[in-house]
Amino acid sequence: MAAISRVVPEWMREYKPSWLSADLIAGVTLAAIAIPEVMGYTSIAQTPVITGLYTIIFPTLLFALLGSSRLLVVGADSATAAILAAGLAGLGIAGLSPNTAEWVAWTSLVALVCGVLLVLARLLRLGFLGDFLSASVLIGFLTGVGIQVLTGQIPGMLGIPKGKGNWFEQQWYMITHIGDANAWTVLFAAGTLVIIVGCRLISRNIPGAVIAVILSIIVSNALDASSHGVAVIGPVQGGLPPFGLPAGITLSDIPAVIGVALSCFFLIIAQSAATSRSFAMKHSQRVDINRDIVGLAGANFAAGLTGTFVVNGSPTKTEILDEQRGRSQMANIAMSVVVLIVVLFLTRFLTNMPVAVLAAIVFMIGLGLVDFKGLNRIRAARVSEFVIACFTAIVVFSWGVEQGIILAIMLSIVELVRRAYSPKDFLVGVDKAGAPTYVAATAGSESLPGLIVFRFDARLFYANASLFVDEIRKLIDGAPTPVRWLVLDCSSIGDVDYSASLNLADLITALHEEQRVFALAAVDPTLMGALRAYGTLESFDNAHIYPTVADAVEAFLKAPVNQAPPGE
């Protein structure tokens, strides 16, 4: 029984028949929205339209059978599609051109390598890697991707060629060639935007993109849009996806795509984990990120073996599924079946769909990635994180998505170290009811006459230990009355390394030499164990270790005014 529980996903073991009708309706609705969306993503990945549909057939099914999350929708994603296209273009392989069979083979290779990396991540239990992209950096990164995506679609919406060179050169080319825009193309794009925005204003449950696609095909056929200079998708090869290893690819090609695959890998881990956790928390459900990694690995193997590109957990499609009251991965299975039917029997109807319509759909997707509200919240809360988010966004759209993901990881780690190096300090007091009060620790202040209760809001390690000691010395030297007791509130100090323990021991010795009492309050077992292991506790006896700050303050109030430190 235990072996079965390890193999069968939790959502399947706990599935209730009463959920089925809601899941089927949610799956069909999700398919209607996802089909034009993933077709649009192919314009970012620069692959044939049919490959977008392939991303939500077998990859989605594999995640449903292997993953942990009940709601996470896996398929094509704008951010990973952008990383993929930029990375392959930067390889400089002779003859490798977008929208060709060879290009698709290389995108499938990247998906397979991502699958291998995800398997390694699961074996090594590296699900925590997703936590190294902070929320602010991830917002900045996705905002940069959004800007790159939406600006990249404007030429297609105008009916003019896309410029060459870097992002700035491309925008300059577009601005200087606006006069060459095709009026019919602009009308199709504008009509699509109006329909999508109008449907959203009425209800987010109305699939505006689907309505725009259907109407555009009808109008395009009626007016023979291609004869008016409107670019259309053209014949779309239907049928089942090709099964097997990418054609023409050998083992010697793998090293070339490691960098691209690593960039996709980090984003897959971060974005999928964040999406799974947020929706699981919303519904009071459990989620196993390491099991989700198994599902994502299977999904990317399925993508690589069925002629398509990297797949990822999609926040937008997951939000749609939640809005449609989907209860489990059964809804995603229903979506895959609907898409499979489209691939087998309905692709011929896509032939005369204007490219501008897909460009407009992707434009709206890119606009949705630009998180104005999130950036504003970050700016209001912490300016330094806002600057990092903006810098990340600028690097992504102006330099490159692959460089942006590397920078995002580096900035997340740097910000973590910076905040640990220079955390907030507090002077702790006790009000009349016995509850602790917190004010900024500044020279010239004290908790009580003769008492300083100091709270350092981070773990102690080699980089911030000297700062910690300096802050305490400033408080003691600047106190309005001679300090008899210094109490360290350890509720935020979860651990201490060897270097910091030496600094702490020196501080205790110095305070005792000055006839002051040093005490610890609210020490957790991890910190206590580290202090014992490093011998720091030998500097004072257990009479000056208190379970709470209030207990330490009470001991200070009862102590004789001329009390000397232990051992004196």
MISEVEX-893684 format. One line per field, with one value per residue (C-alpha): residue number from 1; x, y negated, z. Coordinates in steps of 0.02 Angstrom, whole numbers. Example, Ala and Ser with C-alpha at 12.3 -4.5 7.8 and 13.67 -1.06 7.14 Angstrom:
% residues 2
balo	[1,2] .
x	[615,684] .
y	[225,53] .
z	[390,357] .
END
This chain:
% residues 568
balo	[1,2,3,4,5,6,7,8,9,10,11,12,13,14,15,16,17,18,19,20,21,22,23,24,25,26,27,28,29,30,31,32,33,34,35,36,37,38,39,40,41,42,43,44,45,46,47,48,49,50,51,52,53,54,55,56,57,58,59,60,61,62,63,64,65,66,67,68,69,70,71,72,73,74,75,76,77,78,79,80,81,82,83,84,85,86,87,88,89,90,91,92,93,94,95,96,97,98,99,100,101,102,103,104,105,106,107,108,109,110,111,112,113,114,115,116,117,118,119,120,121,122,123,124,125,126,127,128,129,130,131,132,133,134,135,136,137,138,139,140,141,142,143,144,145,146,147,148,149,150,151,152,153,154,155,156,157,158,159,160,161,162,163,164,165,166,167,168,169,170,171,172,173,174,175,176,177,178,179,180,181,182,183,184,185,186,187,188,189,190,191,192,193,194,195,196,197,198,199,200,201,202,203,204,205,206,207,208,209,210,211,212,213,214,215,216,217,218,219,220,221,222,223,224,225,226,227,228,229,230,231,232,233,234,235,236,237,238,239,240,241,242,243,244,245,246,247,248,249,250,251,252,253,254,255,256,257,258,259,260,261,262,263,264,265,266,267,268,269,270,271,272,273,274,275,276,277,278,279,280,281,282,283,284,285,286,287,288,289,290,291,292,293,294,295,296,297,298,299,300,301,302,303,304,305,306,307,308,309,310,311,312,313,314,315,316,317,318,319,320,321,322,323,324,325,326,327,328,329,330,331,332,333,334,335,336,337,338,339,340,341,342,343,344,345,346,347,348,349,350,351,352,353,354,355,356,357,358,359,360,361,362,363,364,365,366,367,368,369,370,371,372,373,374,375,376,377,378,379,380,381,382,383,384,385,386,387,388,389,390,391,392,393,394,395,396,397,398,399,400,401,402,403,404,405,406,407,408,409,410,411,412,413,414,415,416,417,418,419,420,421,422,423,424,425,426,427,428,429,430,431,432,433,434,435,436,437,438,439,440,441,442,443,444,445,446,447,448,449,450,451,452,453,454,455,456,457,458,459,460,461,462,463,464,465,466,467,468,469,470,471,472,473,474,475,476,477,478,479,480,481,482,483,484,485,486,487,488,489,490,491,492,493,494,495,496,497,498,499,500,501,502,503,504,505,506,507,508,509,510,511,512,513,514,515,516,517,518,519,520,521,522,523,524,525,526,527,528,529,530,531,532,533,534,535,536,537,538,539,540,541,542,543,544,545,546,547,548,549,550,551,552,553,554,555,556,557,558,559,560,561,562,563,564,565,566,567,568] .
x	[0,143,222,59,46,221,178,-1,-14,-108,-243,-286,-292,-409,-514,-703,-829,-923,-775,-784,-914,-828,-659,-723,-804,-648,-538,-639,-641,-455,-423,-520,-409,-245,-253,-229,-110,12,-1,55,202,270,301,416,500,505,436,289,116,76,219,128,-21,94,154,-16,-47,81,185,27,-28,142,138,-39,17,182,166,101,6,-180,-199,-31,-51,105,134,217,267,318,471,549,504,597,749,747,739,871,985,976,1000,1156,1236,1289,1266,1284,1122,1014,861,697,539,633,637,816,770,629,752,865,720,674,854,845,685,771,922,803,721,890,931,763,791,960,876,752,886,985,827,863,686,750,841,679,690,848,744,663,487,548,682,558,435,573,627,451,419,574,514,344,420,528,380,254,377,429,249,220,303,188,38,92,138,319,480,562,724,895,1020,990,826,858,905,747,638,722,694,510,486,569,465,292,246,262,125,-11,-182,-273,-147,-167,-357,-346,-227,-331,-491,-410,-356,-529,-613,-493,-501,-690,-719,-609,-707,-869,-804,-636,-726,-763,-624,-591,-440,-543,-679,-548,-469,-635,-695,-527,-528,-705,-664,-497,-582,-722,-605,-461,-349,-188,-226,-224,-48,-101,17,-76,-17,-34,-58,-39,18,-104,-101,-10,159,315,379,564,729,754,808,987,1041,1190,1267,1403,1269,1221,1362,1309,1137,1187,1185,1013,945,1014,929,764,792,809,655,554,601,565,406,327,367,298,139,112,139,27,-123,-98,-94,-250,-347,-261,-183,-15,114,274,394,516,375,323,502,476,318,408,550,425,337,498,550,379,405,577,514,360,436,406,497,525,371,346,215,104,38,-88,-163,-164,-258,-385,-409,-436,-561,-657,-669,-560,-523,-381,-267,-417,-459,-288,-313,-479,-389,-259,-395,-482,-317,-281,-449,-405,-235,-310,-461,-469,-300,-355,-466,-312,-236,-304,-286,-190,-20,-68,-203,-77,40,-98,-139,44,54,-82,8,168,72,3,180,223,175,141,52,192,326,228,210,397,438,325,400,586,671,826,722,628,792,850,684,694,877,836,693,803,940,813,736,890,1027,947,834,972,1083,934,901,1084,1081,917,993,1150,1053,938,1089,1176,1018,1004,1185,1164,1013,1097,1254,1161,996,882,928,801,804,678,578,434,272,164,71,234,229,389,407,528,613,760,925,1010,1147,1076,932,907,774,775,902,1053,979,996,897,966,884,987,867,974,1081,1259,1395,1570,1517,1404,1486,1595,1446,1348,1483,1505,1318,1317,1470,1386,1230,1332,1444,1299,1177,1110,1146,1287,1241,1240,1153,1155,1022,1032,860,900,726,789,962,931,1114,1293,1451,1624,1691,1539,1553,1730,1669,1529,1648,1764,1616,1560,1737,1750,1582,1630,1793,1689,1585,1430,1312,1282,1123,1035,847,735,876,817,894,995,1081,1108,1189,1305,1357,1395,1493,1600,1629,1548,1437,1591,1600,1448,1339,1162,1092,1099,1006,820,672,598,647,519,606,774,703,626,794,877,750,779,969,1071,1131,1312,1299,1458,1467,1485,1658,1711] .
y	[0,-118,-83,-128,-291,-338,-308,-372,-561,-625,-713,-547,-450,-580,-612,-625,-583,-743,-843,-768,-882,-1040,-975,-933,-1104,-1191,-1087,-1129,-1314,-1311,-1229,-1367,-1498,-1401,-1355,-1532,-1572,-1431,-1462,-1638,-1575,-1493,-1666,-1695,-1525,-1548,-1375,-1317,-1351,-1167,-1147,-1262,-1145,-997,-1075,-1048,-870,-743,-859,-910,-729,-676,-811,-764,-585,-623,-792,-841,-1003,-986,-1142,-1185,-1192,-1144,-1195,-1327,-1484,-1655,-1675,-1506,-1527,-1693,-1616,-1473,-1581,-1704,-1563,-1465,-1623,-1661,-1492,-1552,-1382,-1396,-1366,-1361,-1466,-1495,-1404,-1260,-1075,-1092,-1235,-1129,-985,-1099,-1164,-983,-949,-1092,-1016,-847,-925,-1021,-854,-781,-933,-920,-735,-779,-916,-790,-662,-796,-872,-1042,-1107,-1245,-1322,-1405,-1506,-1593,-1699,-1824,-1884,-2059,-1996,-1875,-2019,-2121,-1975,-1936,-2122,-2128,-1974,-2055,-2214,-2112,-2004,-2144,-2255,-2106,-2084,-2264,-2239,-2089,-2195,-2329,-2213,-2270,-2166,-2152,-2250,-2174,-2204,-2235,-2289,-2474,-2453,-2351,-2486,-2621,-2521,-2498,-2684,-2737,-2614,-2644,-2728,-2558,-2481,-2383,-2456,-2289,-2208,-2349,-2330,-2143,-2176,-2321,-2218,-2077,-2196,-2273,-2102,-2038,-2195,-2211,-2031,-2056,-2211,-2112,-1952,-1866,-1702,-1753,-1684,-1843,-1769,-1623,-1741,-1849,-1697,-1631,-1800,-1839,-1675,-1709,-1887,-1835,-1701,-1819,-1962,-1855,-1949,-1881,-1969,-2134,-2103,-2026,-1887,-1727,-1571,-1460,-1271,-1194,-1014,-918,-743,-666,-741,-649,-526,-496,-585,-749,-714,-758,-786,-693,-681,-802,-939,-932,-1042,-1184,-1199,-1174,-1362,-1386,-1234,-1295,-1463,-1377,-1256,-1393,-1484,-1322,-1282,-1459,-1496,-1325,-1315,-1489,-1451,-1281,-1352,-1503,-1404,-1264,-1392,-1475,-1311,-1245,-1102,-1017,-1027,-929,-1034,-891,-783,-926,-926,-744,-796,-941,-825,-704,-847,-910,-735,-719,-887,-837,-671,-742,-878,-1032,-1147,-1177,-1179,-1262,-1289,-1429,-1557,-1629,-1462,-1402,-1559,-1527,-1347,-1408,-1539,-1402,-1305,-1162,-1043,-934,-882,-795,-966,-973,-799,-858,-1008,-893,-784,-937,-999,-825,-830,-1000,-936,-783,-858,-1049,-1121,-1153,-1294,-1390,-1415,-1590,-1658,-1824,-1825,-1995,-1912,-1798,-1946,-2044,-1897,-1881,-2071,-2058,-1913,-2016,-2164,-2049,-2001,-2184,-2187,-2371,-2336,-2222,-2350,-2486,-2378,-2341,-2527,-2571,-2436,-2440,-2554,-2444,-2295,-2407,-2465,-2284,-2234,-2378,-2342,-2159,-2208,-2327,-2196,-2067,-2168,-2268,-2138,-1966,-1847,-1721,-1856,-1920,-1754,-1740,-1918,-1885,-1739,-1838,-1991,-1882,-1808,-1978,-2055,-1909,-1933,-2123,-2112,-1982,-2090,-2247,-2198,-2310,-2332,-2359,-2416,-2311,-2380,-2317,-2413,-2420,-2263,-2167,-2159,-2195,-2358,-2387,-2549,-2580,-2552,-2721,-2791,-2889,-2770,-2630,-2502,-2551,-2651,-2538,-2409,-2383,-2244,-2227,-2133,-2094,-2044,-1912,-1760,-1798,-1751,-1805,-1953,-2041,-1993,-2148,-2259,-2172,-2209,-2389,-2424,-2359,-2463,-2620,-2589,-2561,-2711,-2825,-2767,-2908,-2806,-2682,-2513,-2374,-2239,-2200,-2075,-2001,-1957,-1801,-1774,-1825,-1747,-1570,-1520,-1578,-1524,-1501,-1673,-1760,-1652,-1717,-1897,-1859,-1778,-1930,-2046,-1947,-1951,-2138,-2172,-2068,-2162,-2322,-2249,-2229,-2080,-1996,-1893,-1795,-1787,-1682,-1567,-1429,-1253,-1274,-1430,-1356,-1202,-1308,-1415,-1259,-1178,-1335,-1353,-1525,-1478,-1453,-1643,-1654,-1538,-1479,-1600,-1730,-1634,-1671,-1596,-1766,-1949,-1983,-1857,-1940,-2112,-2045,-1972,-2140,-2231,-2109,-2112,-2219,-2380,-2335,-2156,-2099,-1976,-1790,-1740,-1915] .
z	[0,42,-127,-215,-118,-176,-358,-368,-345,-193,-295,-378,-213,-137,-292,-264,-402,-360,-428,-602,-683,-619,-677,-851,-874,-808,-924,-1079,-1034,-999,-1168,-1256,-1174,-1181,-1367,-1436,-1292,-1327,-1514,-1475,-1374,-1531,-1602,-1451,-1463,-1653,-1686,-1795,-1724,-1700,-1575,-1455,-1455,-1426,-1261,-1180,-1233,-1172,-1060,-967,-951,-881,-749,-700,-670,-584,-497,-326,-356,-385,-491,-571,-761,-858,-1038,-1146,-1051,-1116,-1003,-1042,-1227,-1227,-1141,-1266,-1422,-1360,-1306,-1468,-1571,-1469,-1505,-1676,-1758,-1946,-2039,-1881,-1923,-1828,-1881,-1962,-1923,-1864,-1746,-1671,-1648,-1546,-1442,-1405,-1355,-1229,-1158,-1137,-1051,-936,-895,-846,-738,-652,-616,-539,-438,-370,-326,-235,-159,-235,-229,-116,-265,-314,-154,-216,-333,-216,-252,-295,-416,-495,-521,-602,-709,-771,-800,-910,-1003,-1024,-1098,-1215,-1268,-1297,-1392,-1496,-1556,-1614,-1786,-1817,-1767,-1890,-2031,-2041,-2025,-1856,-1841,-1814,-1674,-1489,-1411,-1433,-1616,-1645,-1567,-1671,-1829,-1785,-1749,-1911,-2014,-1940,-2104,-2190,-2083,-2172,-2132,-2143,-2026,-1901,-1907,-1868,-1723,-1656,-1669,-1571,-1433,-1422,-1410,-1276,-1169,-1192,-1137,-984,-935,-945,-864,-852,-885,-1065,-1178,-1277,-1365,-1431,-1493,-1578,-1663,-1728,-1791,-1871,-1967,-2029,-2082,-2158,-2265,-2317,-2368,-2431,-2311,-2384,-2549,-2452,-2388,-2222,-2166,-2119,-2028,-2181,-2180,-2008,-2004,-1893,-1824,-1678,-1633,-1689,-1558,-1529,-1506,-1601,-1780,-1824,-1643,-1569,-1395,-1450,-1466,-1282,-1212,-1326,-1244,-1062,-1028,-1107,-1014,-847,-869,-909,-764,-633,-696,-702,-522,-458,-555,-535,-349,-317,-414,-331,-157,-180,-243,-116,24,-46,-32,127,29,43,-95,-116,-220,-243,-312,-426,-491,-541,-634,-719,-770,-847,-935,-1013,-1065,-1148,-1234,-1298,-1363,-1450,-1557,-1450,-1330,-1144,-1032,-865,-730,-793,-666,-790,-842,-661,-610,-750,-690,-513,-571,-663,-499,-558,-415,-477,-619,-697,-769,-852,-922,-995,-1071,-1151,-1228,-1303,-1376,-1446,-1536,-1609,-1667,-1748,-1834,-1832,-1880,-2061,-1998,-1937,-2110,-2143,-1967,-1977,-1892,-1820,-1716,-1631,-1610,-1522,-1408,-1358,-1337,-1205,-1122,-1115,-1043,-909,-858,-823,-639,-604,-440,-380,-422,-333,-177,-177,-198,-51,60,20,-106,-122,-179,-301,-378,-396,-476,-601,-640,-671,-787,-887,-907,-966,-1107,-1157,-1142,-1142,-1048,-1014,-940,-843,-757,-706,-641,-550,-455,-413,-355,-248,-159,-143,-69,53,111,117,229,341,349,399,481,583,766,902,1081,1177,1320,1427,1445,1602,1550,1534,1343,1246,1149,1005,951,836,925,929,1040,1186,1220,1346,1393,1578,1678,1684,1563,1377,1293,1117,974,818,679,589,618,674,552,506,397,522,688,697,655,794,923,862,879,1057,1103,1032,1136,1295,1268,1225,1360,1470,1629,1662,1590,1721,1619,1434,1381,1207,1137,1034,961,788,801,741,728,748,658,733,686,762,919,946,930,1052,1178,1168,1197,1350,1422,1393,1476,1627,1643,1645,1789,1679,1671,1503,1483,1346,1323,1209,1150,1033,1043,882,944,1117,1040,933,1082,1184,1041,1018,1206,1212,1359,1467,1480,1596,1699,1664,1792,1653,1519,1523,1428,1386,1382,1519,1633,1600,1640,1801,1852,1819,1927,2072,2058,2179,2101,2137,2072,1987,1843,1884,1937,1990] .
END
